Amino acid sequence: MQWPVIPQVYDSKKYLRHVQSVIAQIANTIAAFEPVVMLAHPDHHNSARKLLSDTVELWDIPTDDLWCRDSGPLFAKDGNGALSIRNVNFNGWGNRFHLPNDIRIAERVSQRLGLPLFDSGVIGEAGGAETSGHGLLMANESSWVNTNRNPGLNRDQIETRLLAAFGADRMIWGKGVKNMDITDDHIDGLARFTGNNRVLMLLETAPWEQDPYTLSARALHRDLVKAGLEVETIPFAYDGRITDPMVMGSYVNYYVCNGAVIGSQMGDAKTDPIARAALSRHYPGREIILLDTDALSELGGGIHCATQQMPA
């Protein structure tokens, strides 16, 4: 995980402290189940330690913002189990933000761990692709086939490089939506693999029928079903703490750790239980823990966006 400090985003100390407290809560919750590393400049260790559990390890790697899924390292294992890192060449979501530390996270983690660093050959974010762990990858074109990330590359070229980076052999593309949010419609807020050929998806059912996000999501849903995948859908929270439909949180932007699933609750008495029950079905035997992550939703992300798993 990454400790957020960038003044261009967190321009008031009160707001910064609030977001940091949410990141600390996520880290502390996960740390009860598996080791957690927080990346932060040494100058920020003292303030971070006041909020972090003693079990969370701090590394001297400078950060700007908190989105470790996007700017952090993508780990891989070879046939002998040896670790390496794939650099997906984060560029601030199409150069929307200047993040001089975050663009070097993968490189600096590889140096700290003494691991080989391989260039994936694409520019983007790991949160823009979702892997089943069984050879299948899905992504929205809007996050990859985009001149703000991969000028001069067509979809087939990008697909070949993404499959190699994620260790997959086939791919399903959604269209996605360009230029309406910072990520250009990342897949991890919309649909997640929960096993081989099984998907949990957030899908609008009634209003906003001509909304471009809804139209794209419904098309992806049809393609996933057509491909033979078992797709379960869960609704948005319209009666939760956040009332702006453009910044609503995602129930599928959760993190799976050893023994638990750490997800978000929105304060909606109807949909929160639906999301919990769905996660329990898809992850039997794991404890389901739902946290208030409204601060991340308002920033355009969630728990999955703020974490990046590292194999033992």
LINTAPE-V725294 format. One record per pair of residues at least 24 apart in sequence whose ideal C-beta (glycine too) atoms are under 8 Angstrom apart, sorted by sequence separation. I is the first residue (numbers start at 1). J is the second residue. D is the distance in Angstrom with one decimal. If there is no record, write none. Layout:
[[I,J,D] [I,J,D]]
This chain:
[[24,48,7.4] [28,52,6.5] [31,55,4.4] [39,63,5.2] [85,109,6.6] [242,266,6.9] [251,275,3.9] [1,26,7.3] [27,52,6.0] [28,53,4.3] [31,56,5.1] [85,110,4.6] [124,149,5.1] [137,162,6.3] [199,224,5.7] [241,266,6.5] [254,279,6.9] [261,286,5.3] [263,288,6.9] [265,290,3.7] [267,292,7.4] [1,27,5.4] [27,53,7.3] [123,149,4.4] [124,150,7.1] [137,163,6.2] [191,217,7.9] [240,266,3.3] [241,267,4.1] [260,286,5.3] [261,287,7.5] [263,289,7.2] [264,290,6.2] [265,291,6.8] [20,47,7.8] [24,51,3.7] [28,55,7.9] [122,149,7.6] [123,150,5.5] [190,217,5.8] [240,267,4.2] [251,278,7.7] [256,283,6.8] [259,286,5.9] [260,287,4.3] [261,288,5.3] [262,289,5.2] [263,290,5.1] [264,291,6.3] [265,292,6.4] [20,48,7.4] [24,52,5.2] [28,56,6.6] [71,99,6.9] [85,113,7.9] [122,150,5.8] [185,213,6.9] [205,233,7.8] [240,268,3.9] [251,279,8.0] [259,287,6.3] [260,288,7.3] [261,289,7.1] [263,291,7.5] [264,292,7.6] [266,294,7.7] [27,56,5.0] [39,68,7.4] [137,166,5.4] [191,220,6.6] [237,266,3.6] [239,268,4.7] [260,289,5.8] [262,291,6.7] [264,293,4.5] [21,51,5.9] [83,113,7.5] [85,115,5.3] [87,117,5.7] [89,119,7.0] [190,220,7.3] [199,229,5.4] [201,231,5.6] [203,233,4.0] [205,235,6.0] [237,267,7.4] [238,268,7.0] [239,269,7.0] [256,286,7.5] [20,51,6.2] [71,102,3.9] [84,115,5.5] [85,116,7.1] [87,118,6.8] [89,120,6.8] [122,153,7.2] [137,168,4.2] [185,216,7.0] [197,228,6.7] [198,229,6.9] [199,230,7.0] [200,231,8.0] [201,232,7.0] [202,233,7.3] [203,234,7.5] [204,235,7.7] [237,268,3.7] [239,270,6.6] [240,271,7.4] [65,97,7.5] [71,103,6.8] [73,105,6.7] [74,106,7.3] [83,115,5.4] [84,116,4.4] [85,117,5.0] [86,118,5.5] [87,119,5.4] [88,120,5.2] [91,123,5.3] [93,125,6.9] [136,168,6.1] [139,171,7.2] [141,173,5.5] [146,178,6.3] [180,212,7.0] [197,229,5.1] [198,230,4.9] [199,231,4.6] [200,232,5.5] [201,233,5.0] [202,234,6.0] [203,235,7.4] [204,236,6.3] [239,271,7.7] [240,272,7.7] [264,296,7.9] [39,72,7.9] [64,97,8.0] [72,105,5.3] [73,106,4.3] [84,117,7.3] [85,118,7.1] [87,120,6.1] [89,122,6.7] [90,123,7.8] [129,162,5.8] [135,168,5.2] [137,170,7.3] [138,171,6.8] [140,173,7.3] [141,174,7.0] [142,175,6.8] [143,176,6.1] [180,213,7.6] [191,224,7.3] [197,230,6.1] [199,232,7.3] [201,234,7.4] [202,235,7.7] [238,271,7.7] [264,297,7.3] [65,99,6.3] [71,105,4.9] [72,106,6.7] [84,118,6.1] [86,120,5.0] [88,122,6.5] [89,123,4.4] [90,124,7.5] [135,169,4.8] [136,170,5.6] [137,171,4.6] [138,172,4.5] [139,173,6.3] [140,174,4.5] [141,175,5.7] [142,176,3.0] [198,232,7.9] [200,234,6.9] [202,236,6.5] [237,271,4.5] [1,36,6.6] [3,38,5.7] [5,40,7.8] [64,99,4.3] [67,102,7.6] [71,106,7.7] [88,123,7.5] [89,124,7.2] [90,125,5.9] [131,166,4.8] [135,170,6.3] [136,171,7.3] [137,172,7.5] [138,173,7.3] [139,174,7.2] [140,175,6.7] [141,176,5.5] [142,177,5.6] [177,212,4.8] [236,271,7.1] [237,272,7.1] [1,37,7.1] [2,38,7.4] [3,39,6.6] [5,41,7.3] [64,100,7.1] [73,109,4.6] [88,124,5.5] [122,158,5.7] [131,167,7.5] [132,168,7.6] [136,172,7.0] [138,174,6.9] [140,176,2.8] [142,178,4.5] [148,184,7.6] [177,213,5.5] [235,271,5.5] [1,38,5.2] [2,39,5.0] [3,40,3.7] [64,101,4.8] [65,102,6.0] [68,105,7.4] [72,109,7.2] [73,110,6.6] [88,125,6.4] [129,166,6.2] [131,168,5.7] [140,177,7.8] [208,245,7.1] [234,271,7.3] [1,39,7.0] [2,40,7.5] [3,41,7.9] [63,101,5.4] [64,102,4.6] [88,126,5.5] [146,184,6.0] [264,302,5.8] [5,44,5.9] [62,101,4.3] [63,102,6.3] [122,161,4.8] [177,216,5.7] [235,274,6.7] [264,303,6.2] [121,161,4.2] [122,162,6.2] [143,183,6.3] [176,216,5.6] [191,231,7.9] [234,274,5.7] [263,303,6.6] [3,44,5.7] [120,161,5.7] [143,184,4.7] [175,216,4.9] [234,275,5.5] [262,303,5.7] [63,105,7.1] [76,118,7.9] [120,162,7.4] [142,184,4.4] [143,185,6.3] [174,216,6.1] [23,66,5.5] [121,164,7.9] [122,165,7.2] [142,185,4.8] [143,186,5.8] [174,217,7.6] [61,105,6.8] [120,164,7.2] [121,165,7.9] [140,184,7.5] [143,187,7.2] [175,219,6.2] [234,278,5.1] [249,293,6.6] [3,48,5.3] [120,165,3.9] [140,185,5.0] [174,219,6.8] [175,220,7.5] [249,294,6.7] [74,120,7.6] [140,186,7.2] [174,220,3.6] [232,278,6.2] [19,66,7.1] [61,108,4.9] [140,187,5.3] [249,296,7.6] [250,297,7.6] [61,109,6.6] [139,187,5.3] [172,220,7.8] [202,250,5.5] [249,297,3.5] [253,301,6.9] [254,302,7.6] [255,303,4.9] [138,187,6.0] [174,223,7.1] [202,251,5.9] [232,281,7.7] [248,297,6.7] [253,302,3.1] [254,303,5.7] [255,304,5.4] [140,190,7.7] [202,252,5.0] [232,282,7.4] [247,297,6.0] [253,303,6.0] [254,304,6.0] [61,112,6.7] [172,223,6.0] [201,252,6.8] [241,292,7.7] [247,298,5.3] [253,304,4.4] [74,126,4.9] [94,146,6.5] [96,148,7.9] [172,224,6.5] [200,252,5.6] [242,294,5.7] [250,302,5.5] [253,305,6.2] [255,307,4.6] [257,309,7.9] [59,112,6.5] [95,148,6.2] [138,191,6.6] [241,294,5.6] [247,300,7.2] [249,302,6.1] [71,125,7.4] [72,126,7.3] [94,148,2.9] [255,309,7.8] [70,125,3.5] [93,148,8.0] [94,149,5.4] [128,183,6.9] [138,193,7.6] [172,227,5.9] [242,297,6.0] [9,65,6.3] [69,125,7.1] [70,126,6.4] [127,183,7.0] [128,184,7.9] [242,298,7.0] [69,126,5.7] [70,127,4.9] [130,187,4.9] [136,193,7.2] [5,63,6.7] [6,64,4.3] [67,125,7.8] [69,127,4.1] [70,128,7.7] [91,149,6.6] [125,183,7.0] [128,186,5.1] [129,187,6.5] [130,188,5.8] [4,63,7.2] [5,64,6.7] [6,65,5.2] [127,186,4.9] [128,187,6.3] [3,63,5.4] [4,64,7.7] [5,65,8.0] [41,101,7.6] [67,127,7.4] [127,187,7.7] [128,188,7.7] [133,193,7.0] [190,250,7.3] [192,252,4.8] [2,63,4.2] [4,65,5.2] [125,186,7.0] [127,188,4.8] [130,191,6.6] [132,193,4.0] [134,195,7.9] [136,197,7.7] [189,250,4.2] [191,252,6.7] [4,66,4.0] [130,192,5.9] [131,193,6.8] [134,196,4.1] [190,252,6.9] [192,254,7.5] [2,65,6.8] [3,66,7.2] [130,193,5.9] [132,195,7.4] [133,196,7.6] [134,197,7.5] [189,252,6.9] [2,66,5.2] [132,196,6.2] [188,252,7.5] [189,253,5.1] [1,66,7.3] [2,67,7.0] [132,197,7.4] [188,253,5.9] [2,68,4.6] [39,105,6.8] [1,68,5.2] [2,71,7.1] [2,72,6.9] [39,109,7.6] [142,216,8.0] [140,216,7.2] [88,165,6.6] [200,278,6.1] [86,165,4.5] [200,279,7.7] [86,166,7.9] [140,220,7.6] [138,220,7.7] [200,282,5.5] [198,282,7.0] [97,182,7.9] [96,182,5.8] [138,224,7.5] [195,282,7.3] [9,97,7.8] [194,282,3.9] [8,97,7.2] [76,165,7.8] [93,182,5.0] [194,283,6.8] [8,98,7.8] [93,183,5.7] [94,184,6.7] [6,97,8.0] [74,165,6.4] [76,167,6.1] [93,184,7.2] [74,166,7.5] [6,99,7.1] [2,102,7.2] [2,105,7.1] [189,301,7.4] [192,304,7.8] [70,183,7.7] [189,302,6.7] [188,304,5.1] [189,305,7.8] [183,300,6.8] [188,305,6.8] [182,300,5.3] [183,301,7.9] [69,188,7.0] [181,300,5.9] [186,305,7.6] [127,301,7.9] [127,304,7.0] [127,305,5.5] [126,308,6.9] [34,257,5.0] [33,257,4.7] [34,258,4.3] [30,255,6.8] [33,258,5.1] [34,259,7.8] [33,259,4.9] [30,257,5.1] [33,260,4.9] [32,260,8.0] [83,311,6.3] [26,255,7.8] [30,260,7.8] [66,296,7.8] [30,262,5.9] [29,262,5.6] [67,301,6.2] [74,308,7.5] [75,309,7.3] [77,311,6.1] [69,304,5.9] [70,305,6.8] [73,308,6.7] [75,310,5.6] [26,262,6.6] [69,305,4.8] [72,308,3.9] [75,311,5.6] [68,305,8.0] [69,306,6.8] [73,310,7.7] [67,305,5.4] [68,306,6.1] [69,307,6.3] [67,306,6.4] [68,307,6.0] [69,308,5.3] [66,306,5.2] [68,308,4.5] [33,287,8.0] [29,289,6.0] [29,291,6.5] [26,291,6.6] [25,291,6.2] [26,293,7.2] [22,291,8.0] [22,292,7.8] [22,293,6.0] [22,295,4.7] [37,310,7.3] [22,296,6.3] [19,295,5.1] [18,295,5.9] [19,296,7.7] [26,303,5.8] [30,307,7.3] [19,299,7.3] [26,306,6.2] [26,307,7.2] [23,306,6.3] [9,299,7.6] [2,306,7.6] [1,306,6.1] [1,307,5.8] [1,308,7.7]]
